[in-house]
Amino acid sequence: MKTVFEEKNISKAIMRVGLPAMLGQLTTLIYNIADTFFVSLTKEPAMIAAVTLCTPILLIIMSIASIFGMGGNSVIARLLGEDKNKEVRNTLNFCLYAMTSAGIIILLVGVFFMKPIAKISGADAENMAYTYDYLKYIFFGAPFIILSNGLVHLFRSIGFIKESTVGLALGNSINIVFDFIFIVLLDWGTSGAALATSFGFFCSTIYYFVCMIRAKKKGNELVSLSIKHFAPHKKMVCSVVSIGIPGALITVLLSVSNIVLNNFIGIYGSNAVASYGIAYKVDMVPIMLSVGLSQGVAPLVGYYYGAGKKDRMSQVMKTSTIYEVFLGVIFLVVFWLFGKRLAGVFLHDESLIHQAGYFISILGLSAPMLGIINMVTSYFQALGSAVKSLFITIMRNIILFIPAVVLLNSLWRLNGVIAAQPVVETVLAIICILMYAKDIKCSL
């Protein structure tokens, strides 16, 4: 289990933990794009707009998983570095039961407040029915969405790297297959897209539980589903939640900023929302790959920190960040050269293709900055520096992004709204570099 964490070659260690995480995120991205692609076959901009408007709500549900998934990941990785296996098992067990309870609560909230949530998301008379249909099945699948997304992080923390990736790939593959069945063959539209998403997460959750049962039977002392090992105490809960909440707020505040963004874009009509929705889906490729690498190496950073190997921790950060920035530059070039062609895969109207292609090229400017921001955020989460991690999140989504959208909209209207992302990411990347340089100087 500790083979990965004790790999002598830093680049090889990063690849062993980072590539599976990136692959997992890539499969998630593929299902997201598949959702949009199959819905786009209806040639109904209002449906595409509805999926775009519901994406922040889905991300908020996923963020609940981050409280216990990312929080537990950080705590468990450091405990493993300190050889505290009993505490690892109890922490993992607590996170599992906490995510199950949270999923049931979210389901109930969604059922009783679905229409107000649809309105808050930015839905109007043109796309309200489609938005409501999508949200209905997303909320019904909430317990499995939370469990599946949380267990991915927890599995990585205990060395189940292959299993975490297989679970993601399995759920997302099933989602894509049922997207085709529900949307294309049965013509269920946005309802079919949401139902396929929830069913995919249900299947991946079942797979993760099978893996845990199998590991327990083989004598793995880190894994337990028994209620007897549900022994949370104040220190454990505080440790998990204090790291998990900033991790969750990254997604929550991103969703809030996207809701604000969608409302501003909505001023210019459903076609503008549809064009941005396609551009955002394409832009999710570098975003998800960057997130995958940063989250994949987070347990490695936490392990070295817990084991007192700070030189190796610093090497992991430096090498990973170089990989991230290089990856971002590649996507920047691709988006500028092929943005319109990428938009043409999803859209059929020439004016929408032109608009979405332009949006893609603008959003691509932030790709190199994402790697810096994600790595520094994961670094502080791995070390348990909740306040610093939260500061980065608040800076991006509240202090910088929302004012930037308002200001740039007043100056350049729709083009200004789209330009807010690369402007904000550039400023935040500089702030993150300064924060990391100061922290690493004090710790080494």
N, C-alpha and C positions, 0 to 999 in steps of 0.2 A: 504493500500500500504506500510505503514511503519512497518507493523507487523514483517516482516522478519528482517528488519534493527534494530528493537528495541527488538528482542528476548533476554531474559536475560541469557539463557544458551548458552555459547559460542559454545560448540560442536554441539548443536542442530541447532544453527544459521548457522554454517559451513555446516552441512549436508543439510539444507534446500536450501541453495544457491549452494553448491558444487555438490551434487549428481545429480540434474537435468542437470547441465553443463557437468558433466562427462558422463551422459547418452547421452546427445546430441553429445559429442565428440565420444562416443562409436559407435553411429549409423553412424557417418561420417567415422569412421574407418572401420566399417563393409562394407560400400559401396566401400571403397578403396580396401579392401581385395577381395570383390566380383568382382570388375573390373579385378584384377589380376587373380583370380581363373577362371573366365569364359574365359579370354584370354588364360590362361594356358591350357585349354582344347583343344586348337588348336594344342598343342604340337609343337609349333613353337617358338624357343628361340628368334628369331628376333622380334616377336610381343611383347613378354614379355619385351625385352630390350627397345622397342619403348615406351611402357607405362612407364617404369622406367625413360627414358630420358625426357619424357614430364612432369613428376611429378613436377620438379622444376618450369617449366613454369606455370603450373596450380597454384602452390603456390604463384608465383609472382602476378598473377592476383588476387588471394584471398587477398594478402597483401594490395592491394589498398583499400579493404574494411576496413582493420585495421586502416588506417589513420583516417577515419571518424567514424568507429564502436568503436574501442578501445579508440580513442581520445575522442569521444563523451561520451562514457561510463564513463571515468574518470571525465570529466567535469560535467556531469549530476549528478553523484553520490554525488559529493561534493556540488553541487547546492541544491540538495534535503536535504542534511544535514543542509544547511543554510536556508531552507524553501523558496527558490526563484523559485517558480513554473513557472512563466512567462518566466524566462530565460531558464528553462528546456525545455519548449515547443519550444521556438525559436531555441535553440541549436539542438534539435531533428529534427526539420524541415529543418534546414540548412544542417545537415548531410545527410538527405534523398535525397535532391536535388543534393548535391555534389556527392554522390555515383552514382546517375543516370547519371550525366554528365560524370563522370570518366569512367563508363562502356561503354558508346558510343564511347569515345575516344579510349579505349583499343581495342574495336571491329575493328575500322578503322585501327589502327596501325597493328593489327594482319593480317587483310586482305591484306594490302599492303606489309608487310615484313615477310610473313609466312616462305618462303624458307630460308632466312638468319637466322631467329630465329631457325629453325629446325637444321641448321648446327652448330650454336653456342651451342645448347643443347648437342651436341656430336654425332649426327646421322652420320652414314657412309653409304656406298653404299648398305650394307646388310639390313639395317633397315630404310633407308631414306623414302621410300614410306609409310611405316606404321606410322612413326613419323609424316609425313606431314598430313596423313589422320586423326590422332588423334587431332593434333593442329587445323585443320580447324574447327571442330565442337566445340572445346573448346573456340576459339575466337568468334564464332557466339553467344555463350551463355554467353559471358563476362559480359554484363549488369546485368544479373540475378545472376551470380556467385557472383558479387560484392555486389549487394543489399541483397541477402540472407545471406551472411556471415557477412555483416555489421549490419543488423537488429537484428541478434542474440545478439550481444553485447549491442545494444541500448535498446532492450527489457528488458534485465537483469537489466540495470541501472535504469529503471523506475518501476521495480517490476513485470514485465510480465515474470516471471521465467518459469511458466508452458507453456505459449505460445511459448517462445523461444525454449524450448525443443521439443514441438510437431512439430514446423516448421522444425527443423532439422531432426527429426525422419521421418516426412512425405516425405521430399525431398529425403532422403537417401533410404527409402523403395521403393519409385517409381523408383529411380535409379537402385536398385538391380533387380526389376521386369523387367525393360526394358533392363538391361544387359543380362538377360536370353533370352529375345525375340530377341534383335538385334544381339547378338553374337552367341548364341547356335542355335536358330531356323532359323534366317535369314542369319547367317554366314557373318555378316558385319565386323568382326574382330575389329581392333582398332577404326575404324570409329564408329562402334556400341557402343563401350565402352565410347567414348567421347560424342556421341549424347545422350546416357542415362544419363551421368553426367550432361550435360547442361539442359536436360529436367527436371531432378530432382530438380535442383536449380530454374528453372522457376516455378515449382509447389509450392515450399516452399515460393518463393517471393510472389506469389499470395495469399497464406495463410496469410502471415504477413500483407499484405495490407488489407485483409478482417478483420483481428483482429484490426487494427488501425481504420478502418471505424466504426466497431462495438463499439469500446471503445469511439470514438468521439460521436456517437449517444447516448451513455449512460451518456454523460456529463463529460468524463475524460478531464480535462483541460490541461493535459500534452501532448496530442496527437493532431496533426493537419496536414492535407495534403494540406491545402490551401496555395496558393502562397502569400496570404496576410500576412501570418506569416513567410514568408521567409525574415527575416530582419537581415542578418549577419552584424556584425560590427567588427572592427579590433581586439578588445580584445577577442571576442568570437572565431573568426577564428584562431587567434594565439594560444589561449588556447587549442583548439581542435587539431590543426595541430602539435603544439609543442610536444604534448603527442602522437598523432597518428603516426607521422613519425617514431619515435623510435620503436613503436609497429609494424609498417609495415616493417621497416628495419630488424626486427627479422626474418621475413619470407623471405624477399628479400635476405638478406645476407646468410640465411640458404640455399636458393635456389642457390645462387652463389657458395657457398661452395660445394653444392651437384653436381653442374655442373662441378666444378673442379674435384671433387671426381669421377664422372662418366667418365670424360675424362681419368683419370689415370687408372681406372678399365678397360676402353675400350681398353687399351693397351694390355690387356690379353684376348681379344676376347668377342664376344656376349654371350658366355656361362658364362663367369665371370660376365658380366653385369646382365644377367638373374638371376644368383645365388644371387648376391648382392641385386637385385631388390626384390626377395622373402624375403631375410633376413631383408631388410629395412621395408617391409610391416609388417612383424611380429613384428619388433621392434617398429613400430608405435603404438602398443597397449599400452605399458607403457607411451610412449611419449604423446599420445592424452589424456589418462586419467589424466596424470599429468597436462597437459595444461588446461584441463577442470576444474579440482579442483582449480588451481591457478586463472584462469579467472573468475570462479564462485564466489570466495570470494573477488575478486578485488573491486566490488561495496561496499561490506561490509566494507572493509578497508577504501575506499574513504569516505563513509558515516560517519564512526566514526571519521575520520580525520577532515572532514568538521564540524562535531558537537562538536569537541574539546574533544572527548572521547578517548584519546590516550592510556590509560591503556587497554581499551577493544580492541583497534586496535592491540596492542602488543600481547594480549592473542590470538587473531585470527591468527596472524602470527605464533606464537609458536606452537599452536595446529595443524594448517593446515600443517606446515612443518613436524611435527612428522608423520602425516597421510601419507604425500607424500613419505617420506623416507621408511616407513614401506611397502607401496605399491611397491616401487621400489625393495626392498629386495625380496619380493615374486616373482616378475617377473625374477629377477636375478637367483633364484633357479630353477624356471620353465624352463627358457631358457637353463640352463646348463644340466638339466635332460632330457628335451624333445625336444631339438633343432632340431635334425634330424627328429623326427616324425612330427614336425610342418612343416618342409620343404617338407616332403613327401606328404603333403596335396596338394601342388601346382605343384610339379615336378614329373617326371616319370623316368628320367634317374638316375641311381644309383650314378654315379659320381657327378652329379649336386646336388643331395639330400645330399650327404656327405659334399660337399663344402658349400652349403647354411646352413646346420645345424651347421657347424663350425663357419660360419659368425654370425649366430644368437647368439651362446654362447658368442662370443667376444663382440658383440654390447650390450648384456645384462649386461655387467659389468658397463655400465654407468647409468643403470636404477635408482639406489638410488640417484645418483647425480642430476638427472633431476629435482626432486622435489625441492631441495634447490635452483637451478638456476631459475626455473620457478616462485617460490614463491617470491624470492627477486626481480626479474624483474617486476612481477605484483605489488609488493609493491611500487616500485618507480614510476610505471605508475599511480597507484591509487592516489599517493600523488602529482602528477604533476611534479616529478623530471625527466624531459625529458633527461637531460644530463647524469645522472647516468644510466638510463635505456639504453640509446644509447651506453654508454661505455661498458656495459656488452655484448651487441650485437656485437659490433666491436671486443672486446676481443675474443669472441668465434669464430666468423666466418672469421675474417681477420687476426688478430694478432697471434692467436694460431692455428686455424685449418688448414689453407692453408699451412703454413710452416711445420706443423706436417705431413701433407700428403706427401709433397715433401721429407722431411727428412726420414720418416719411409719407404717410397717407395724405397728410395736409399739403405736403410739398409736391409729390409726384403721383398721387392717387394710387391706382392699382399697382403700378410698377414699384412704387415706393414701399407698399405693403410687402411685396415679395422680396425686396432687397433688404428688409429688416433682418432676416436670418443671417446672411453672410456678414453684415455689419456688426451685429451683436457677437457672433462667434469669434470674429477677429479680435475684438476688444477683450472678450472673456479669456481667450487663449493666452493673451499677454498677461492678464491677471493671474492665471493658473501657473504660468511659468515662474512668476515672481513668488507666489505662495510656496510652490514646491522647492525652489532654490533656497528660500529662507528656512523651510522645515528641515531639509536634508542637511543644511549647514549646521543646524543646531543638534541634529541627532547623531551625526558621525563624529 
